[in-house]
C-alpha cells in the first residue's frame, strides 16, 4: 500500500505547452547500413513521419479502393465473413471494407500511433471496425475465429529471421477457421534484388524532403533502407534504418506450406499509381499470393459449471513493524484500506479469495494451498516480513513453489528498486532522463556537475521514502544538509541519487495488461499544486502520501494531464517499451516530470504499484471509467490471459 494521496476530484483545467521539435543527429556517410538496423526497428518507425514518407501510397483513398477491389475479387469475399486485417497500419483496408458493408472486420497492428489513428477515423465515420494493438507472432485471439486473414501493403518480412515470419503464418493458421484463407501482399524479392534504387530523394510536403539509401544485406536476403528526413528550416529531423526480407514466389510458397497451408496460388503483381510519381521503394512491385488451411476444428474443453476461480491474496503482515510507515505500524487507515480492497474483490464475480498476511507461516500456508488455488494475487508490496528490500522474495518464493502469480517477476522488482539502474536502462533505450549524479554512502566530498535547483532522493526504495520538502535544494549547503538528513533522520545508509529538479508538469502513467499484445494505457494524470503554499516545493513526496497533518496532504490532487498530442504519444511509447524491458507484468506505473519547456523526462518505474482505492492507479482507472473493483478485476484478467487461465 505505497500510496495514500487524497484529491477532491475537481474538474481539471486543461493546459497545453508547445514542445519545440528536437533536432535529430545525422550519422553522415556510412559504409555498412545493415549494422545500423535495430532488431525491432518495426516497433518505432511507424509514426507520423511514416505517414509523410509513404503517404503517396498508404494515404491515398483511390489507391486503397483499387486494391480492395482486387483483394475482394481474388478472395471472392462475402460481406458476412469474419476478416482479420493483420498488420493493418492506420486501417485503410479495414475501413474501406466496412464502408462497403462488410460487418465482421477487425484490424491489428503493433504501432500504437497507427492504431490510434485508425480508431479515430472509425469513430469519425461511425464505422464499426475493432482495432487492437498486438504482435503478429502472438495473436490475442482464440483458435478458429476468422474466415480470412489479410496481410497487406507489404507488411510481411520485417523480422530478423524467417523463423519469426513462420511464427506469424502459424498464428494465422491457428486463428483461421477450417478452410479459411490467407492473402499476402508482399514485396517481389527477385524484382527488388535486381532493380532497387541505391540512392534517391524527393519532396514529401512543402517543408520536408527525404533522402534514401539502400543496400542488400550481407546474405542478400534483405534490402536495407535508410531514410534521412529533412525540414527546410529546422534541418534533419529523422535518420532511420529498416530492413525487409526479399521473398521469392518459391520461398513464400515453401513457408506457407511449412505453416500448414495448402492450395497456394499466385495472382500476379501490383504497382501503386502514386500521385507523387517518385520513389516507390519496397512498394514498387508486389506479389499477391493466397492459400487455404485445411484443418480440424480445435477441440473445445468443456466448461466446469459453477466453479469459481480460486485466488490467494498475499499481503503485508499487519502484526509486524513496517519501516516505511510514519510510526512503523499498520494504523486505522491501513486497516480501512485493506477492508476497502476486500469489499471491492467481493464484487468481482466468479472468484473465491483466500487472504494470507501472516508471514511467519506464509511458506507453509502456500505449500498447503498449492494445487487448490489457480494463482496468487500478489499485493505484498511491503515485502516479505514487511522488509521493502524483500519485496522480490515473495514472487521468488512463488516461483520456487511453482505457483502462478500476478505482477512483476523477481528480476523486474530488483531492476526497478534501483533508480540509478533504471536510469541507465532508459538512457540505453533512448528514453530521456534528468541529469543526475550518484553519491556513495561514505562520500563526504563530491562534484556537482550541473546547476541548482536539485532534488535529493535515496537511490533504493519506493513509497517516496526519504523524499520531503527539504529534498529540493538550492545551494551546496542545502545539498549537504539534505544528504545528512537522509542518512541520519531516515537511517538510510545506501547510495543517494541527486537529480536536476524539473519545474514542469509532474506526470503519472498507468498500464494494465501485458504489452505488446494485450494492454491498456490509462489516462495520464498530473499533480495539481495550485492549492499548495507558494513557498513549498512542487513535489509529491513522503509528506503527501503519509502525513495527514502536512500541507501537502489536502492541497494536492490528481487531474488529467492535458498534454500536447506529440508529447503524450512519446511518453506512452516509452512506457510500453520500458514495461517490456524491465519485466513488468500485468500492471505498472511510470512517473515523469517535464522541464520548463514541456519536455518530459522519466523519474522512475513502479512495477506492482500501489493498489489502494485512493492511489494514483485507481485515480487513473476512474478517469478511464473503471471503478475500484473493475480496476482490480482488470489486473486479475490481465494475469489470467498471460497465464492461460480461462
N, C-alpha and C positions, 0 to 999 in steps of 0.2 A: 504493500500500500504506500507507494512512494510519494503520492501527491495528496495535498489537502488544500486545494485552491477554490475559493468561492468567487462567484460572479453574480451580477444582478440581472443578467440576460437582457440588458438594454439593447434597443435597436442600434446597429452599428452605423457609423458614418464611413462610407467607402472613400478611401483616399488613394490616389494613384500618383506614382512617381515615374518619370520617364528615365529609363536607363540608357545611357549612351552606348552605342554599339561598340564592342571591343574589337580592336584590330587583331586579325589572326597573324600568326607567324608563318611566313612563307619559307619553305625549306630550300628554295633555289634549285639549281640544276642537280639532277640525281641520275646516277648510272644504273641503279637497281631499284625499280619501282616495287617489285614483289616484296622486298624486305620491309616495306613501309605499310603493308596491308595488315590491319589488325584481324585476328581470327573472327571476331564478332563485329566486323565493320557494318554489317546489315542492321545492327541494333541501334545505330546512332545516325545513319546517313539520311534516313527517310524523314525529312523535316521540311520546313518552308522553302529551303534552298532547292530541294528536290523538285518541288512544285514549280520553281523557276526554270531550272536547267532542263527538265523533261516535260514542262508544261505544254509544249507544242504538240506532244503526243498524248500524254496522260490527262490533260485538262481540256481536251478538245471534244465537245459533245458529238460532233459529226463523225469523228473517228470512232468514238465509243459505239455509236449507233450502228455503224457499218460492221464493226466487229461482233456486236451482239446478234445482228442479222446472220452472220456467218456461223457463229457458235451454236445458236439455236437450231440452225438448219443441219449442221453436222451431227448434233446430238438428237435431232428430232424431239426436242424438249417440249414437254407438256406443261401447261400452266399449273397443274396440281402436284407436280413432282417437287420433292424436297431437294434444294440445291444449296451446297456449301461453296461459297466463293472464297477459296483459301488463298492467303497472301493477297487480300483484296485491296490493299492500299487505301485510298480515300473512298473506296466503294463505288467506283464509277460503273462497273458492270453490274453489280448487285442492284444499284439504284435504277439502272435502265431496265433491268429485268422486271423489277417491281412496278415501274411505270407502265410496263406492257401487260400487267395483270398477273404476273407470277406471284403466288401468295405465300410460298414457303421458302424464302430466300434468306440465307444467313451469311454474314461476312466475318472473316477472322484475319487479323494481321498482327505482327509483332510491334509495329510502330504506334506508340501512344498518340503522337501528333496526328497521324493519318486516320486512326480510328476515331479520334475526337472530331476530326473534320467530317468524316463520314456520318457520324451521329448527328452533327449539327445540320448537315444537308438533309438527312432523312427527316429530322424534326421540322425543318423549314418547309419541306414539301408535304409533310404529313404522310410519309411513306413508311409502311410497317415492316422495315428490314431490321433485323437484330444484328448489331455489330459488337464484336468482342475482341479483346487483346489476347494473344496467345502464341505459343511456339508451335510451328507446324510439325515438329518432331514428337510432340506430346499433346495431342488434341484433347480438349476438355469435353469430349462427347462420348456417350456410351456407344457400344457397337450397333451396327445395322440401323443407322439413323437417316442416311441420305440416299436418294436415287442417283444423284450426280454430284461429283466434286470437280470443280474447275480451278486450275492454277494458271492464271492468265497474265498477259502483259510482261512476259519474260521474267517471272518471279520464281524460277526454279534454277538451282545450281549455285546458290550463294555460299554454301558451306565449304570448309576447307577440304573435306574429303567426300567422295561419292558415297561413303557409308552413311553419312548424315542424310544425303538425298534419298538413299534407300529406306532409311527410317521414316522419312516423310511419306513415301509411297506405301509403306506397310501400314502406317497410321490411316492413310486414305482408304486402303483396303479394309481396314478394321471398321471404320465408321460407315462404309457403304453397305447398303442392303445387298442381299444376294442378287446377282445380275445387274448391279449398279455399274455406272460408267464414270470414267475419269477422262478429263480433257486437259491436255497440256499445250500451252502456247509458249515455246521457249526458243532461245537463240539458235540459229543454224550454225553449228560449230564449224563445219567444213568451210562454209562461206566466209565466216569471220576470220578464221585462221589464215585464209588466203587473201582477204581483202580489207582487214582492219586498217583504219587511218592512224598512223603513228602520232601525228600532231594536228590539231585544229583549234580554231577559236571562233566564237560567234557572239553576237549581242543577244541577250535573253530578255532584256527590257531596256527602256531608255537610259537607265543608270547603271546596269550591270552587264558585264561580258564574262564569258567563261573560256579559259584556255584548257585544252585537254591533251594529255599524253597517254599513249597506250603501248603495251609490250606484252608478248607472250611470256608466260611463266617458264621456269627452267625446264619443266617437263612437257611444255607446250599443250597442257590440258586446260589451262585457264587463261583468260585475257585479263590483264591487269590494267586498270584505268586510273588516271589521276585527273582531278578537276581543281583548277585554281579559279575561284570566283572573285572578281574584282569590281569594286564600286568606283565610279569615275571620280568621286570626291574623297571618299574615305579610304581608298586603297584596298588591299587584299582583305577579304572577309572570311574566306574558306580555302584551305589547302587540304583536300581529302582524297583518300585512296579506296578502291574497291576492286573486287575480282569476281568473275563469273566463270563457271565450268562450261567448256565448249563440248556440248553433246552432239554426236552424230546420230542419224537415224538408227544405225546398228547398235550403238551404245544405249540409247534410250529404250529401244525395244528390249535389250537384254536386261536392263534394270527393272523395267515394268514386269517382265516375266519372272525375274527373281523375287519380286514383291508379291507374286501370286496372280498377276493379271493375265488374261487371255484376249484373243481377238484384237491384237494390236493393229491399228490402222492409221495410215498417214493421209493427210488431207491437203497436201500441197504446202505452199509457203505464203506468208503475207508480209506486206511492207506498208507502214502507215503513210498517209499522204499529208505530211507536215506542212502547215501554213508557213512556217519559217523557212522550209526548204533547205535546211542546212544539215549539220552533222547529226545523224540518227544513232550512231554508235551501236550498242548492243541490240537496239530495236530495228536495225535496218532490214534484216531479213530473218523471219522466224518460222519454225516448223510447227505445224499443228498436228497433234497426234492424239488419238483416243484409244481406250482399252476398256474391257469389261472384266468384272470379277465374278467368277463362279465359285460360290462357297455355300456352306450350310448356314442356316440361321444360328446365331450364338445362343447356346442353351441358357435359359433364364432360371436362376436359382429361386426356388420357392421362398416367399417371404414368411418369416415367422410371425404369427399373429399375436398381438397383444404382448409383445416382448419389448421392453424399453431398453435403451442404450444405458449400460451401467458405467458410471463415471466416478472415479475417486478424485476429490478435490484436495490437493495438498497445499497447505497454507503455513504462514509463520506460526510460531508457538507463543500464545499469549501468556503462558506461565513463565517464560524466560525473559531476561533483560534484552532490550533492543537498543544498541548504541546509537542508532540514528534518530530515535525519538527524544523529544525535549527532556523528559525525566527518565528516559531509558526503560519505560514500561508501556504496555498497552493501556490506553486510557479509555474513558467512556466513548469518545468519538471513534476510536478504533473499533470498539465492540459494536457501535451503531453501524459503522461501515461494513463490518462482517455480516450483520443482520440484513442490511440492505442487499448485499450480494446474495445471501441465501434466499431472500424473498424474490429477487429477480430470477434466480435459477429455477425456482418453483414454477415460474410462468413459462419456462421452456418445456413444452410438451414432448413426450416421448423419451424422457430421461429419468434415471434414478441416480441420485447423488449420495455419495458417502464422503464425509469430511474427515480429513486426517490433519491434525495440528499438534499432536504430542510427539515431539521429535525424539524423545528418549526411546519410544517404541516404533518409530516410523519404519525402520527397516523390517522389523518383524510384521508390522501391520501390512506392509506392501507385499511381503512374501506370502502372507495368509490370503491376500486378495488376488494374487496372480492367478490368471485363468478364470476368475469370477467377474472381472471388470473388462470393459472394452479398451479403456485407456485412462490416463491421468490428466486432469485439468490442472496444470502446474501453475499455481498462483503464489508460490513461495518466493516472492521477490525479496523477502527479508534475508533469505539464505538459510542453510542448514544450521540449526541451533541459533537462529537469528544473527548469524555472522555474515555480513554482506559479502565478504570475500569467499564465502562458501555457497553463494547462490548457484554457481555452476555445479556444485556437488549433487544437487537434487536431480537434475537430468542425467548426470553421470551415473548416479545410483540406479535410476530407472532403466538406463541402457544396459547396465550390468545385469539387472534382473530380467531384462527382455520385456519390459512393459512399455507400450507406446504412450506418448505424452504430447501435450500441446506445447507450443512455444519453441524458443531457440535451443540450439544444441549447446553442450558444454563449451565447445570451442567458440561459438558465437558470443556467449556471455563473457568468456575470457577476453576476447577481442575488444568488446565494447566497454568493458570495465576500465580499460586503459585509454584515456582520452588522447594521449600523445600517439599511441599506436593507431587509433582510428584516424587521426590527422594524417599520419604517414600513408595509410592505405588510400585515403581520399585524394591526397596530392598525387599519388601514383596513378589514380584513375582520372585525373584532370578535374576533380571536384574542388572548387575554391574553398580555402580555409583562411582564417585570420592569421596575421603574423603572430609568432609566439616564440618563447624560449623556455627552456627546461631547467629547473633548479634541483640539484641533488639534495637529499636530506641533510647532508653535512656541510653544504656550501654556505659560506658566510659572505664571500666576495663573489660577485658575478657581473657580467657585462650586460648592458641594456642596449639592444640593437635597434630600437625604434623609439619614437616619442610617446609621451603621455597624452591621454589617459590610458590606463591599462586595467585589466581585471585579473585578479589572482584567485586561483582555484586549486584544490587538491587534484592531482593528476588521476588518482584512482578513486572510484566510488560513484555513487549516484544520489538521488534524492536531494540534490543541491547541498549535500553535506559540506560544511566549511565555507559556503558562499553567503556572505552577508552584505549589508550596505557598505561596510568598511572594505570590501573586496575590490571596489573601484578606487584606484589610486591615481593621484595627480603629480606625485613627486617621488624622488628617491627615498626620502624619509618615510612617506606613507607606504611605499612598497616594502621597505624593510620591516616596518611595524606590522603590516598585514601578514607577511610571511611568519613573523614571530608569533602572531596571534593564532594562525592556523596550527602552528606546531605546538603552542603551549595550551591555549584555551580548548582546542578541539582534540588535543592529544594526537595530532597527525604527524607521523614520523616517516612518511613516504615522500616521493618527489612532488614538487609543486610546478604547476603549469601557469605561465604568465602570458596572456594574450592581449593584443591591442583591443581596446574597448570600442565597439562599434555602436554608433548612436542612432541607427535607423530602426526599422521595424524589427520586433522580436517575434519570430515565427515558429510555429509548430506544425509538423506534417504527420498525419497518421495513415498507416496502411494496414488493412485487414485482408488476409489471403496469402497467396504464395506466388510471386512473380516467377517466371514470365507468363504463366498460363492463366492464373485464376486469382485475381486480386482486385480490390477497390481502393482508391485513394480518397480519403475523407476530405471534406472542405478544409483548406488551410486556415488556421486562426493566428491572430497576433494578440499580444498582450497590450491592453489599453492602459496606459499610465497617466491619462489625463487627470484623474482624481487624486493622484499622489502628490504630496507636498513637493514643491519645485526643488527644494534643497536635497532631496533624496535621489540617489542614482536610479535610473530606469532599468532594474533587473528583477527577475522572478527567482529569488534565491530561497535560502532556508527559512527566512522570516515569513515570506509569503506563503510557504507551504505548511509551516509547522507552528507558528506563534500567533495565536488569536489576538494578542494584545498589540501586535506590531501594526504600524500604519499601513503596511503592505497588505495585510490580511483582507481588509474590506475594500481597499482602494482599487485593487487590480481586478480586471475582468477580461475574459477572452472574447474577442469579436472576430467576425470574418475579415480576412486579411485585405481583400480588395487590391490584389497585386496586378500589375500590368500582365497581359497575356503571355508575353515572351518570358518574363521572369518566372511566372508560375510554371510554365511548361519546362523550363530548365531545371527548376527545383524538383519537380516531380520526376523527371527523367533521372536526375542524380540520385534521388531517394530510392527509386526502384533498383538501380544498379548497385547501390550500397547494400540494400536489403539482401540481394543475392550474394554479393561478395563477402559479407560479414556473417553469413549463415544465420540470419534471422529467419524465423518461421512463424506463420500464422498471423502475427501482428507485430507491429513495431512503431516507434515514434522517433521523429527526427527534429532536432532543434537547430534553427538557423537564425542568423542576425544579419540585417542589411547595414551597409555603411551609409553615410550621409547622402550619397548619390543614388541610393536604392539598389546597389549591387549586393546580392546575397552571398553569405559565407556559412559553411557548415560549422556548428559548435560541437554537437555530439549526437551519437546514435543510441537509442534506448530499445534493446530487444526486451520482450516481456515487460512492456511499460506499465505504469500504474493503472490498475484495473478498477479503481474506486468509482463509485457512482458520480462523484463530482470532480473527477480528474480530467486532464486535458483530452484523453482519448474519448471519454464519454461526452465531453462537450462537442468535439468534432463530429462524433457519431450523431448527436442530437441535431446538428446543423444539416446532416445528411438525411434526416427524417427517421433516425433509428433511436428508439428509447433504450434505456439501460438494458433491459432483458434481451432486446433484439441485438444489441451490440455483443453481449456475451454469447448469444447463440450464433452470431456470425463468426466469432472466433472458433467456437466448437465445430461448426460446419466446415470452416476452412481446414481445420486439423483433420477432420474426418475424410475430406476429399483427398488430402495429401496422403493419409494413411490407408486409403482404400476401404474405409469403413462406411457401409451403406446403411 
